[in-house]
Amino acid sequence: DSFCLTRFSRKENALPEVIDSFPADCSPYGVRGVSGNLMDWTASAYRPEGPRLVGGRPVAEEGAEETDRVYRGGCWFSPPRFARLCYRAHVAPGRQDYFSFRICRSLR
């Protein structure tokens, strides 16, 4: 319960915290907060079988605005079993208090 921020990480009620509150919650690439704190909402359209792959790499899907989007990881109110970057689920687009997003770009 101390690796990342989930429902049972604090004795008091859990709430979102600054990204450096759990230094162990860091990927091999240096990305912090990938397991808990806030779920990462992605631009990927949800497909039950996973993303479409071309040449072994995921390809962005064009889709209607109302299509469910993928989110990853656990958050401050979720149980520890969801505190994994590989946790994948979906939700309709809209504002939620437990989602965040990351701005990123492809490397050449």
Residue frames as a rotation matrix with the C-alpha (Angstrom) as fourth column:
ASP 1
0.557 0.830 0.000 0.00
0.830 -0.557 0.000 0.00
0.000 0.000 -1.000 0.00
SER 2
0.472 -0.413 -0.779 2.99
0.145 -0.835 0.530 2.37
-0.870 -0.363 -0.334 0.12
PHE 3
-0.398 -0.629 0.668 4.20
0.758 0.184 0.626 1.83
-0.517 0.755 0.404 -3.48
CYS 4
-0.827 0.213 0.520 1.58
0.258 -0.678 0.689 4.18
0.499 0.704 0.505 -4.93
LEU 5
-0.827 0.545 0.137 -1.49
-0.482 -0.563 -0.671 6.15
-0.288 -0.621 0.729 -3.88
THR 6
-0.570 0.736 -0.366 -4.60
0.156 0.534 0.831 3.97
0.807 0.416 -0.419 -3.61
ARG 7
0.378 0.887 0.263 -7.59
-0.183 -0.207 0.961 3.77
0.907 -0.412 0.084 -1.29
PHE 8
0.920 0.027 -0.391 -5.56
0.337 0.453 0.825 2.16
0.200 -0.891 0.408 1.53
SER 9
0.098 -0.972 0.212 -2.29
0.602 -0.111 -0.790 4.14
0.792 0.205 0.575 1.26
ARG 10
-0.675 -0.262 0.690 -3.18
-0.277 -0.777 -0.566 6.60
0.684 -0.573 0.452 4.04
LYS 11
-0.816 0.400 -0.416 -4.90
0.570 0.441 -0.693 6.18
-0.093 -0.803 -0.588 7.41
GLU 12
-0.358 0.700 -0.618 -7.07
-0.159 -0.698 -0.698 9.20
-0.920 -0.152 0.361 6.66
ASN 13
0.659 0.670 0.341 -9.27
0.262 0.221 -0.939 9.44
-0.705 0.709 -0.030 3.58
ALA 14
-0.380 -0.803 0.459 -7.24
0.720 0.054 0.691 9.30
-0.580 0.594 0.558 0.40
LEU 15
0.770 0.471 -0.431 -7.28
0.063 -0.728 -0.683 12.28
-0.635 0.499 -0.590 -1.96
PRO 16
0.743 -0.549 0.383 -5.14
0.502 0.080 -0.861 13.12
0.442 0.832 0.335 -5.01
GLU 17
0.629 -0.633 -0.451 -1.59
0.272 -0.364 0.891 14.16
-0.728 -0.683 -0.057 -4.10
VAL 18
0.486 -0.557 -0.674 1.38
-0.812 -0.572 -0.113 15.75
-0.322 0.602 -0.730 -5.82
ILE 19
0.781 -0.077 -0.619 3.18
-0.413 0.679 -0.606 13.43
0.467 0.730 0.499 -8.21
ASP 20
-0.181 -0.970 -0.165 6.34
-0.387 0.224 -0.894 13.04
0.904 -0.098 -0.416 -6.06
SER 21
0.253 0.352 0.901 4.47
-0.962 -0.012 0.274 11.81
0.107 -0.936 0.336 -2.94
PHE 22
0.753 0.014 0.658 5.24
-0.163 0.973 0.166 8.19
-0.638 -0.232 0.734 -3.85
PRO 23
0.110 -0.810 -0.576 8.79
-0.903 -0.323 0.283 8.06
-0.415 0.489 -0.767 -5.30
ALA 24
-0.604 -0.339 0.722 8.59
-0.130 0.935 0.330 4.28
-0.787 0.106 -0.608 -5.88
ASP 25
0.398 0.809 0.434 5.71
0.466 0.229 -0.854 4.83
-0.790 0.542 -0.286 -8.33
CYS 26
0.209 -0.469 -0.858 8.06
-0.734 -0.655 0.179 5.44
-0.646 0.593 -0.481 -11.24
SER 27
0.980 0.164 0.111 8.39
-0.044 0.725 -0.687 3.55
-0.193 0.669 0.718 -14.51
PRO 28
0.281 -0.924 0.261 11.75
0.769 0.379 0.515 2.36
-0.574 0.057 0.817 -15.91
TYR 29
-0.033 -0.228 0.973 11.51
0.870 -0.485 -0.085 5.41
0.492 0.844 0.214 -18.22
GLY 30
-0.894 -0.389 -0.224 11.20
0.446 -0.717 -0.536 7.90
0.047 -0.579 0.814 -15.36
VAL 31
-0.378 0.844 0.380 7.45
-0.182 -0.471 0.863 8.48
0.908 0.257 0.332 -15.69
ARG 32
-0.997 -0.025 0.070 5.96
-0.071 0.073 -0.995 9.09
0.020 -0.997 -0.075 -12.24
GLY 33
-0.495 0.858 0.135 2.52
-0.549 -0.188 -0.815 8.27
-0.674 -0.477 0.564 -10.91
VAL 34
-0.565 0.256 -0.785 1.68
-0.730 0.289 0.620 5.54
0.385 0.923 0.024 -13.43
SER 35
-0.767 0.255 -0.588 0.12
0.332 0.943 -0.025 3.11
0.548 -0.214 -0.808 -10.95
GLY 36
-0.106 0.728 -0.677 -1.92
0.987 -0.005 -0.160 5.25
-0.120 -0.685 -0.718 -8.57
ASN 37
-0.759 -0.076 -0.647 -2.98
0.229 -0.961 -0.156 8.81
-0.610 -0.267 0.746 -7.72
LEU 38
0.076 0.799 -0.597 -4.98
-0.637 -0.422 -0.645 9.53
-0.767 0.429 0.477 -10.91
MET 39
0.244 0.080 0.967 -6.01
0.545 0.813 -0.205 7.26
-0.802 0.576 0.155 -13.77
ASP 40
-0.683 -0.517 -0.515 -4.55
-0.172 -0.572 0.802 8.20
-0.709 0.637 0.302 -17.16
TRP 41
0.475 0.872 0.120 -7.27
0.100 0.082 -0.992 8.94
-0.874 0.483 -0.049 -19.68
THR 42
-0.613 -0.751 0.247 -6.09
0.284 0.083 0.955 8.25
-0.738 0.656 0.162 -23.23
ALA 43
-0.261 0.475 -0.840 -7.25
-0.817 -0.573 -0.070 9.37
-0.515 0.668 0.537 -26.66
SER 44
-0.961 -0.182 -0.206 -7.49
-0.266 0.806 0.528 5.70
0.070 0.563 -0.824 -27.73
ALA 45
0.030 0.988 -0.155 -10.93
-0.924 0.086 0.372 4.52
0.381 0.132 0.915 -28.77
TYR 46
-0.258 -0.088 0.962 -11.90
-0.711 0.692 -0.127 1.44
-0.654 -0.717 -0.240 -26.76
ARG 47
0.165 0.251 -0.954 -11.81
-0.746 0.665 0.047 -1.94
0.646 0.703 0.297 -28.50
PRO 48
0.824 0.222 0.522 -12.35
-0.545 0.565 0.619 -5.04
-0.157 -0.794 0.587 -26.31
GLU 49
0.865 -0.496 0.070 -9.56
0.496 0.826 -0.269 -6.88
0.076 0.267 0.961 -28.14
GLY 50
0.136 -0.845 -0.518 -7.07
0.580 -0.356 0.733 -4.07
-0.803 -0.400 0.441 -27.57
PRO 51
0.220 -0.065 -0.973 -5.60
-0.485 -0.873 -0.051 -1.48
-0.847 0.483 -0.224 -29.92
ARG 52
0.986 0.058 0.155 -5.23
0.116 0.430 -0.895 -2.14
-0.119 0.901 0.418 -33.63
LEU 53
0.229 -0.973 -0.030 -1.62
-0.027 -0.037 0.999 -2.97
-0.973 -0.228 -0.035 -34.45
VAL 54
0.991 -0.116 -0.063 0.26
-0.064 -0.007 -0.998 -2.23
0.116 0.993 -0.014 -37.65
GLY 55
0.261 -0.956 -0.130 3.77
-0.112 0.104 -0.988 -3.59
0.959 0.273 -0.080 -37.83
GLY 56
-0.092 -0.262 -0.961 3.55
0.809 0.543 -0.226 -4.54
0.581 -0.798 0.162 -34.15
ARG 57
-0.959 -0.237 -0.153 2.79
0.282 -0.795 -0.537 -0.96
0.006 -0.558 0.830 -33.05
PRO 58
-0.143 0.963 -0.230 -0.54
0.774 -0.036 -0.633 0.48
-0.617 -0.268 -0.739 -31.87
VAL 59
-0.794 -0.005 0.608 -2.30
0.487 -0.603 0.632 2.75
0.363 0.798 0.481 -34.36
ALA 60
-0.806 0.528 -0.269 -4.59
-0.180 -0.650 -0.739 5.62
-0.565 -0.547 0.618 -33.36
GLU 61
-0.504 0.732 0.459 -8.21
0.853 0.506 0.129 4.98
-0.138 0.456 -0.879 -34.26
GLU 62
-0.890 0.406 0.205 -10.42
-0.314 -0.874 0.371 7.56
0.330 0.266 0.906 -35.90
GLY 63
-0.597 0.714 -0.366 -13.79
0.761 0.648 0.022 7.50
0.253 -0.265 -0.930 -34.23
ALA 64
0.234 0.796 0.558 -16.91
0.343 -0.605 0.719 9.33
0.910 0.023 -0.415 -33.18
GLU 65
-0.402 -0.386 0.831 -16.62
-0.500 -0.667 -0.552 11.71
0.767 -0.637 0.075 -30.24
GLU 66
0.355 0.655 0.666 -19.04
-0.918 0.112 0.379 9.62
0.174 -0.747 0.642 -28.18
THR 67
0.480 -0.257 -0.839 -16.92
-0.028 0.951 -0.307 6.44
0.877 0.171 0.450 -28.45
ASP 68
0.984 -0.172 -0.040 -15.64
0.065 0.144 0.987 5.15
-0.164 -0.975 0.153 -25.11
ARG 69
0.427 -0.903 0.047 -11.97
-0.576 -0.312 -0.756 5.94
0.697 0.296 -0.653 -24.46
VAL 70
0.388 -0.416 -0.822 -9.35
0.556 0.817 -0.151 3.79
0.735 -0.399 0.549 -22.77
TYR 71
0.568 -0.383 0.729 -7.97
-0.722 -0.658 0.217 4.70
0.396 -0.649 -0.650 -19.36
ARG 72
0.256 -0.611 -0.749 -5.05
0.238 0.791 -0.564 3.08
0.937 -0.034 0.348 -17.59
GLY 73
-0.730 -0.684 0.014 -3.78
0.074 -0.099 -0.992 2.58
0.680 -0.723 0.123 -14.07
GLY 74
-0.016 0.669 -0.743 -5.38
0.957 0.226 0.183 2.91
0.290 -0.708 -0.644 -10.67
CYS 75
-0.094 0.006 0.996 -6.20
0.018 -1.000 0.007 6.00
0.995 0.019 0.094 -8.67
TRP 76
-0.757 -0.323 0.568 -6.50
-0.451 -0.370 -0.812 7.45
0.473 -0.871 0.135 -5.17
PHE 77
-0.101 0.775 0.624 -9.83
-0.958 0.092 -0.270 5.76
-0.267 -0.625 0.734 -4.44
SER 78
0.497 0.302 -0.814 -9.30
-0.634 0.767 -0.102 2.42
0.593 0.566 0.572 -6.21
PRO 79
0.889 -0.197 0.412 -8.23
-0.189 0.663 0.725 -0.81
-0.416 -0.723 0.552 -4.52
PRO 80
0.034 -0.997 -0.071 -4.56
-0.590 -0.078 0.804 -1.86
-0.807 0.015 -0.591 -4.90
ARG 81
-0.047 -0.063 0.997 -5.40
0.486 0.870 0.078 -4.58
-0.872 0.489 -0.011 -7.48
PHE 82
0.804 0.368 0.467 -6.04
0.584 -0.343 -0.736 -1.82
-0.110 0.864 -0.491 -10.06
ALA 83
0.736 -0.576 -0.357 -2.75
-0.403 -0.795 0.453 -0.04
-0.545 -0.190 -0.817 -9.29
ARG 84
-0.112 -0.739 0.664 -0.89
0.515 0.529 0.675 -1.31
-0.850 0.418 0.321 -12.35
LEU 85
-0.472 -0.118 -0.873 -0.06
-0.542 -0.743 0.393 0.55
-0.695 0.659 0.287 -15.51
CYS 86
-0.985 0.065 -0.162 -1.29
-0.094 0.583 0.807 -2.43
0.147 0.810 -0.568 -17.53
TYR 87
-0.424 0.904 -0.064 -4.78
0.574 0.213 -0.790 -2.11
-0.700 -0.372 -0.609 -15.97
ARG 88
-0.992 0.112 -0.054 -7.03
-0.107 -0.540 0.835 -1.08
0.064 0.834 0.548 -18.87
ALA 89
-0.314 0.950 0.008 -10.69
0.741 0.250 -0.623 -0.16
-0.593 -0.190 -0.782 -18.87
HIS 90
-0.736 0.088 0.671 -12.98
0.521 -0.559 0.645 2.27
0.432 0.825 0.365 -20.68
VAL 91
-0.266 0.654 -0.708 -15.32
0.620 -0.446 -0.645 5.15
-0.738 -0.611 -0.287 -20.04
ALA 92
0.487 0.493 0.721 -17.41
0.857 -0.427 -0.287 7.58
0.166 0.758 -0.631 -22.08
PRO 93
-0.518 -0.713 0.473 -15.67
0.614 -0.695 -0.374 10.92
0.595 0.097 0.798 -22.68
GLY 94
0.613 0.676 0.408 -16.37
0.184 -0.625 0.759 13.51
0.768 -0.390 -0.507 -20.02
ARG 95
-0.160 -0.672 0.723 -14.90
-0.610 -0.508 -0.608 15.19
0.776 -0.538 -0.329 -16.96
GLN 96
0.695 0.264 -0.668 -14.10
0.318 0.721 0.616 12.94
0.644 -0.641 0.417 -14.00
ASP 97
0.777 -0.362 0.514 -12.35
-0.613 -0.619 0.491 13.77
0.140 -0.697 -0.703 -10.72
TYR 98
0.534 -0.569 0.625 -10.11
-0.195 0.637 0.746 10.72
-0.823 -0.520 0.229 -10.87
PHE 99
0.631 -0.325 0.704 -8.70
0.765 0.409 -0.497 11.06
-0.127 0.852 0.507 -14.40
SER 100
0.288 -0.568 -0.771 -5.73
-0.278 -0.820 0.501 12.96
-0.916 0.070 -0.394 -15.68
PHE 101
0.938 -0.106 0.330 -3.91
0.344 0.393 -0.853 12.92
-0.040 0.914 0.405 -18.98
ARG 102
0.124 -0.968 -0.217 -0.32
0.353 -0.162 0.922 13.25
-0.928 -0.191 0.322 -20.07
ILE 103
0.871 0.014 -0.491 0.94
-0.414 -0.517 -0.749 15.41
-0.264 0.856 -0.445 -22.86
CYS 104
0.076 -0.861 0.503 3.50
0.055 0.508 0.860 13.50
-0.996 -0.038 0.085 -24.86
ARG 105
0.581 0.037 -0.813 4.98
-0.782 -0.250 -0.571 13.22
-0.224 0.967 -0.117 -28.31
SER 106
0.947 -0.261 0.187 6.66
0.303 0.919 -0.253 10.53
-0.105 0.296 0.949 -30.35
LEU 107
0.237 -0.942 -0.239 10.44
-0.303 -0.305 0.903 10.37
-0.923 -0.141 -0.357 -30.48
ARG 108
0.751 -0.026 -0.660 12.13
-0.658 0.047 -0.751 10.20
0.051 0.999 0.018 -33.84
